[in-house]
Amino acid sequence: MAFKVFKMNHIEISNMDSSTAPLISVVIPTFNRADIILKTLTSVLEQTHENIEVFVVDDASTDHTAEVMATVRDPRVNFIQLK
């Protein structure tokens, strides 16, 4: 299975102290949900705990999910598009 990573923050845990390494990882799988992906992502990002990393994994959507995700500028968000 091929995949394309649009943005991936590689984190070297060994070089980070516990205050900078993400404590929580959130994975959001999606398929043809461009209409609600930003609402879902906003819900995660607005939680009170900010020490998170988010992976949105698009399972080869045929809608405009990739274009919607391209508008996201939060450094905690990673978008992975499976082909």
DRENPA-3360 file (N, C-alpha, C; in nm, 2 decimals, always signed):
BEGIN
1 = MAFKVFKM = +0.09/-0.12/+0.00/+0.00/+0.00/+0.00/+0.09/+0.12/+0.00 ~ +0.07/+0.21/-0.09/+0.14/+0.33/-0.10/+0.07/+0.44/-0.02 ~ +0.15/+0.54/+0.03/+0.09/+0.65/+0.10/+0.17/+0.77/+0.07 ~ +0.11/+0.89/+0.09/+0.18/+1.01/+0.08/+0.16/+1.09/+0.20 ~ +0.27/+1.14/+0.26/+0.27/+1.22/+0.38/+0.28/+1.37/+0.34 ~ +0.17/+1.44/+0.37/+0.17/+1.58/+0.33/+0.25/+1.66/+0.43 ~ +0.25/+1.63/+0.55/+0.33/+1.70/+0.65/+0.35/+1.61/+0.77 ~ +0.47/+1.59/+0.80/+0.50/+1.50/+0.91/+0.60/+1.56/+1.00;
9 = NHIEISNM = +0.57/+1.58/+1.13/+0.67/+1.63/+1.22/+0.74/+1.51/+1.29 ~ +0.87/+1.49/+1.26/+0.94/+1.39/+1.32/+1.00/+1.43/+1.45 ~ +0.97/+1.36/+1.55/+1.01/+1.40/+1.69/+1.11/+1.30/+1.74 ~ +1.22/+1.36/+1.78/+1.33/+1.27/+1.84/+1.31/+1.28/+1.99 ~ +1.25/+1.18/+2.04/+1.22/+1.18/+2.19/+1.34/+1.19/+2.27 ~ +1.45/+1.12/+2.22/+1.57/+1.12/+2.30/+1.63/+1.26/+2.32 ~ +1.60/+1.35/+2.22/+1.66/+1.49/+2.23/+1.56/+1.59/+2.30 ~ +1.45/+1.54/+2.35/+1.35/+1.63/+2.41/+1.33/+1.59/+2.55;
17 = DSSTAPLI = +1.30/+1.69/+2.63/+1.26/+1.66/+2.77/+1.11/+1.64/+2.77 ~ +1.07/+1.59/+2.88/+0.93/+1.55/+2.89/+0.83/+1.67/+2.88 ~ +0.88/+1.79/+2.90/+0.79/+1.91/+2.88/+0.76/+1.95/+2.74 ~ +0.85/+1.90/+2.64/+0.83/+1.94/+2.50/+0.78/+1.82/+2.42 ~ +0.80/+1.70/+2.46/+0.75/+1.58/+2.38/+0.60/+1.57/+2.40 ~ +0.52/+1.55/+2.28/+0.38/+1.53/+2.30/+0.34/+1.42/+2.39 ~ +0.25/+1.45/+2.48/+0.21/+1.35/+2.58/+0.10/+1.26/+2.52 ~ +0.02/+1.31/+2.44/-0.10/+1.24/+2.38/-0.09/+1.25/+2.23;
25 = SVVIPTFN = -0.11/+1.13/+2.17/-0.12/+1.13/+2.02/-0.27/+1.09/+1.99 ~ -0.33/+1.17/+1.89/-0.46/+1.14/+1.85/-0.46/+1.11/+1.70 ~ -0.53/+1.00/+1.67/-0.53/+0.95/+1.53/-0.68/+0.97/+1.48 ~ -0.70/+1.04/+1.37/-0.83/+1.06/+1.32/-0.84/+1.00/+1.18 ~ -0.90/+0.88/+1.17/-0.91/+0.82/+1.03/-1.02/+0.89/+0.96 ~ -1.01/+0.90/+0.83/-1.11/+0.97/+0.75/-1.12/+0.91/+0.61 ~ -1.24/+0.91/+0.55/-1.26/+0.87/+0.41/-1.38/+0.96/+0.36 ~ -1.35/+1.04/+0.26/-1.46/+1.13/+0.20/-1.54/+1.20/+0.31;
33 = RADIILKT = -1.47/+1.27/+0.40/-1.54/+1.35/+0.50/-1.49/+1.49/+0.50 ~ -1.46/+1.54/+0.39/-1.41/+1.68/+0.38/-1.51/+1.78/+0.44 ~ -1.64/+1.74/+0.44/-1.74/+1.83/+0.49/-1.74/+1.84/+0.65 ~ -1.67/+1.74/+0.72/-1.67/+1.75/+0.86/-1.53/+1.74/+0.93 ~ -1.43/+1.72/+0.84/-1.30/+1.70/+0.90/-1.25/+1.82/+0.98 ~ -1.27/+1.94/+0.94/-1.23/+2.06/+1.02/-1.30/+2.07/+1.15 ~ -1.43/+2.03/+1.15/-1.50/+2.03/+1.28/-1.45/+1.93/+1.38 ~ -1.41/+1.81/+1.32/-1.35/+1.71/+1.41/-1.22/+1.75/+1.46;
41 = LTSVLEQT = -1.14/+1.80/+1.37/-1.00/+1.85/+1.41/-1.01/+1.96/+1.51 ~ -1.10/+2.06/+1.49/-1.12/+2.17/+1.59/-1.16/+2.12/+1.72 ~ -1.24/+2.02/+1.73/-1.28/+1.96/+1.85/-1.17/+1.90/+1.93 ~ -1.08/+1.84/+1.86/-0.96/+1.78/+1.93/-0.86/+1.89/+1.97 ~ -0.84/+1.99/+1.89/-0.74/+2.09/+1.92/-0.79/+2.19/+2.03 ~ -0.92/+2.20/+2.05/-0.97/+2.29/+2.15/-0.98/+2.22/+2.29 ~ -0.93/+2.10/+2.30/-0.93/+2.04/+2.44/-0.84/+2.12/+2.53 ~ -0.86/+2.11/+2.66/-0.78/+2.19/+2.75/-0.63/+2.15/+2.75;
49 = HENIEVFV = -0.60/+2.02/+2.73/-0.47/+1.97/+2.72/-0.41/+2.00/+2.59 ~ -0.30/+2.08/+2.58/-0.24/+2.12/+2.46/-0.12/+2.04/+2.41 ~ -0.06/+1.96/+2.50/+0.06/+1.88/+2.47/+0.02/+1.76/+2.39 ~ -0.03/+1.78/+2.26/-0.07/+1.67/+2.18/-0.01/+1.68/+2.04 ~ -0.02/+1.56/+1.97/+0.01/+1.56/+1.83/-0.11/+1.49/+1.77 ~ -0.15/+1.53/+1.65/-0.27/+1.48/+1.58/-0.23/+1.43/+1.44 ~ -0.27/+1.31/+1.41/-0.25/+1.25/+1.28/-0.39/+1.22/+1.22 ~ -0.41/+1.29/+1.11/-0.53/+1.27/+1.03/-0.49/+1.18/+0.91;
57 = VDDASTDH = -0.55/+1.06/+0.91/-0.51/+0.96/+0.81/-0.63/+0.94/+0.71 ~ -0.60/+0.99/+0.59/-0.70/+0.98/+0.48/-0.69/+0.86/+0.40 ~ -0.79/+0.77/+0.40/-0.79/+0.64/+0.34/-0.83/+0.65/+0.19 ~ -0.75/+0.73/+0.11/-0.77/+0.74/-0.03/-0.91/+0.81/-0.07 ~ -0.94/+0.91/+0.00/-1.07/+0.99/-0.03/-1.07/+1.03/-0.17 ~ -1.19/+1.04/-0.23/-1.21/+1.09/-0.36/-1.27/+1.23/-0.36 ~ -1.30/+1.28/-0.25/-1.35/+1.42/-0.24/-1.24/+1.52/-0.22 ~ -1.26/+1.63/-0.16/-1.15/+1.73/-0.15/-1.10/+1.74/+0.00;
65 = TAEVMATV = -1.09/+1.62/+0.06/-1.03/+1.62/+0.20/-0.89/+1.67/+0.20 ~ -0.80/+1.64/+0.10/-0.67/+1.69/+0.10/-0.66/+1.84/+0.09 ~ -0.75/+1.90/+0.01/-0.75/+2.04/-0.01/-0.79/+2.11/+0.12 ~ -0.89/+2.05/+0.19/-0.93/+2.11/+0.32/-0.82/+2.10/+0.42 ~ -0.75/+1.98/+0.43/-0.65/+1.97/+0.52/-0.53/+2.06/+0.49 ~ -0.51/+2.09/+0.37/-0.40/+2.18/+0.33/-0.41/+2.32/+0.39 ~ -0.53/+2.36/+0.43/-0.55/+2.49/+0.50/-0.52/+2.49/+0.64 ~ -0.49/+2.37/+0.70/-0.46/+2.36/+0.85/-0.31/+2.40/+0.87;
73 = RDPRVNFI = -0.29/+2.50/+0.96/-0.16/+2.55/+0.98/-0.11/+2.52/+1.12 ~ -0.18/+2.44/+1.20/-0.14/+2.41/+1.33/-0.02/+2.31/+1.33 ~ +0.09/+2.34/+1.39/+0.21/+2.25/+1.39/+0.19/+2.11/+1.45 ~ +0.09/+2.10/+1.53/+0.06/+1.98/+1.60/-0.01/+1.88/+1.51 ~ -0.05/+1.92/+1.39/-0.14/+1.84/+1.30/-0.05/+1.78/+1.19 ~ -0.06/+1.65/+1.17/+0.00/+1.58/+1.06/-0.10/+1.52/+0.97 ~ -0.09/+1.53/+0.84/-0.19/+1.47/+0.75/-0.12/+1.36/+0.67 ~ -0.17/+1.25/+0.67/-0.12/+1.13/+0.59/-0.23/+1.09/+0.50;
81 = QLK = -0.20/+1.08/+0.37/-0.29/+1.04/+0.27/-0.25/+0.91/+0.21 ~ -0.34/+0.81/+0.23/-0.31/+0.68/+0.17/-0.36/+0.68/+0.03 ~ -0.29/+0.61/-0.06/-0.33/+0.60/-0.20/-0.39/+0.47/-0.24;
% end
